[in-house]
Amino acid sequence: MTNELPVQDAWLAEAVQHLGSPAFHSRLLEGLHAALGVDHVSYLSYDARGRVQAASAASMLDQHLIESTTEIFVKRFYARDPHYPLMCSDTRRPAAPRPELQLLWTSPTGIGDAEYRRLLFDSPGFTGKVSLVRRWREQTCYLNLYFSRTKAQRDRTTRLMRAHASTLMALVHRHDEIASLQRVPEEPQAWPELSPRERETARLLADGCTAKEIGRHLSLSPATVITYKERVYAKLGVQNLREFLTRAAH
């Protein structure tokens, strides 16, 4: 990675081509990794009351790691995020004007909540996080760029974000809108024991997709797909594909 920003930011165009598809965040991450060394991304949207409405994640290193970390954040820690007050709209009293778009820096050494730091930074091996927060009417979008192998270069990151942050947040917001329209409501008892990514894998298996085809759909390596498939079998109590398909048909 050079010290100069790329003249042509083709990674933004690549992300645009995948708007609404399961590969969007992975393609976006590939560009951010090439430009800044970002190893993982997570995206969350909040309603006006500060409740998480959607969450997605992608990793260059370990997809299960970033998904499980994001799941822990959403289920247990989102209200303990140092930046959480920015996600809420307090309509009871006038608030001080806030910038529409904010660039935030988080270093593990600056986190006073020991459990938060241990589970969301130290255990997954994150050296730091750069976040973008933007509000759209009653919705707040939160994009987190995580570093594992290197530390964020403040000057370089600031320059790139100054040039592209608005476009970047518009893209992730638009992707969330498209994805939400495409999302088919699940039946209440449709594999509740599975994680969201395991459920996606199970659906594609039930549709007859191979590990290679599932990898293309979800932007995962075949080895990662096999790992998810093994977890699906274990959680559903089946031994092989035939038993899984028999259960899925009922």
N, C-alpha and C positions, 0 to 999 in steps of 0.2 A: 504494500500500500504506500503510495507516494504522499508527499506533503501537500501536493496541489489538488484542489478539487477538480473532478472531471469536467471537461469542457461540455460534453454532451451527456446529459443525465438520462441515458436510455432506460435506466431502471424504473423511472417513473412511467414511461410509456409501456414497459413490460407489465407493470402493475395494473395500468388502465385496461390492458387487454384481458385481464383475469378478474375484473370487477364482477362480484356476484358468484364467483366459482370457489370451490373449496381450496384451490391453490393460491388464492389471492395473497394471504398473509405470508406464505412461503416465498412467493415471487418478490413481494415487497421486501422481505427480510434479506433475500439474496442481494438486492441492490444496496440496502443499508449496510450489509456486511462488507461489500466491496468498497463502499464509500467511507465508512467509519469504523469498521471492525465489530459491528454489532453481532452478538451471538444468538440472541433470542428476542422475540417481541411478544407483547401481550396487548390486547385491545379490550377495553371495557366501556360500556355506555351506562349512564345513570339517569334516572328520572329526576324530576324536580325535588323529590323528597330524599334524594341521595341513595336510592335503592338500585342495585346492579340489575340491569335489564338484559345485557348480553355480554358474553366474554369469549374471546378467541385467542389462540396463541400459536406460535411457530418457533422452531429452533433449528439452528445449523448443526447442533451437537447432539441433542437428546430430546426428541419430541415428547416422550413420556415425562421427562423432568419438568419441562416448562408447563405442560398441561396439568400435572399434579400440583405444581407450585401455584398455578393460577387458580386451581380448584380450592386449594387450602385458603388462598387469599379471599376468594369469593365467599366461601362458607364460614370462615372464622375471623378474618382479619381486615376486611375492607374498611370497616369503620375505625380501625386503628392505624390506618395509613396516615403518615404525617401530612399528606396533601388532601385528606378527605374533606376538610371544610370547603375546599374549592368545588366539590362535587354537589353541594347542597345549595338550594335557593331558599333563603329564609324570607318568606313573604310577610312575616309579622311586623318587620321593621325595615326601614330603608337601609340598604347596605352600601358600604363605600364602593365607588365605581371600580370594577375590575377590568383588566385588559381582556379583550375577546379571546385572545390566544396567548398562552403562557408556556414558557420553556422552564422546566424545573430540573434540579440536580439532586440526586440522593446518593450519599456515600454511607456504607455500613457503619463507619466510625461515628457518624453523626446521629445514629438512631438510638434513642434512649430506652425504647421498649425492647428488653433483652429477648423475650420470646419471639417477638416479631422479627427481630434481626436474625435470630438463630434459624427459624424455619423458612424465612423468605429471602435471606441473603447468604448466611454462612453455610447452611446445609446444601443448598443447590449450587454453591460456589460462585455467586455473583459478586464481582468486584465493584459494581456500581450500576446506577440506573439513570437514564435521561428520559424525562417524560414531557409530553405535550398535552395540554389541556385546552379544550375549546368548547364553548357553549353554543348550542343551537336552540333557541327558544326554551323549551322545557327539558331539553336533553343536554347532558354533558358528555363529551367524548374524551377518553383518557388513553393515550398511546404510550406504552413503556418500552424503551430500548434497553436491554440488559447486556452487560459485558461480563465475560467469564475469563477469557484468555488474556485480555489486555484491559487497561483502564481507558475510560473515555478521554479523548483529546478535546479539552474544553474549547480551545480556539477554533479548531477545525470544525467541531460539532456546531458551535455557535454560528460560524459562517454559513455552513450548509443549511442550518435551520432558518437562519435569517432569509435565505434565498428560497427555501422550499417548504417551510413548515405549514403555511397556509394551504398550499396545494396538497401536501401530504395528508393533512387532517380532513380536507374536503374529500379526498379519495377514500379514506377509511370510513368516513361517515356515509358516503354514498354506497360503498360496499355493504355496510351494515343495513342500509335501507333495502337494497336489492335482495340481500340474503334473507332478510326477515319476510319479504314478500314471497320468496320461494320456499320458505320453511313450511313443511307440512306438519300440522299439529299431531303429536303422538297420542296414541291411545294410553290411558292412564296406566295400564298394566303391561305396556310394551317394553319388556326387558328392563324393569326398573333397577335391577341389580348391576347393570352395566354403566360404565362411564359414557359420556357423549361420544368420544372417539371409538370406544368399543362398540357402541350401538351403531355407529356409521359403518364400521367394519362388518358387523353382523348383518345389517341390511344388504350390503353389497354381496356378502357371501350367499345370503338367501336368494339374491337375484342371479346367482350363478357365476359371479366374477371370480377370476383367479387372483392369487396374491399380486401378480404383476399388474393386473388391471385395477385392482383396489389401490395399489401404490400410485398409479397414474391419477386416479380419481381424487385421492386424498393428499397427493404430493408427499408420499412416504416411500422409503426404500422397501423392497420386498421383505428384507429381514425384519424391519419394524412391523410390517403387516402381519408376518407370521407370529411375532410376539403378541400382538393384539388378538390374533385368532386363537392362540393358546389360552389367553386370559378369558376370552369369550367362552370357550369350551369348558374351562374350569369353573367359571361362575354359573354357567347354565347346567353343569353336571352332565355333560355329554363327552363321549370319548373320541368321536371322529365326525367328519363332514356328513356322513349319512345320518347319524343320530341327530346332528344339529338341524339338518334340513327337515327331518321328520318332525322335530319339535316346532320349527319355524312355520310349518304348514298348518299347525293347529292354533 
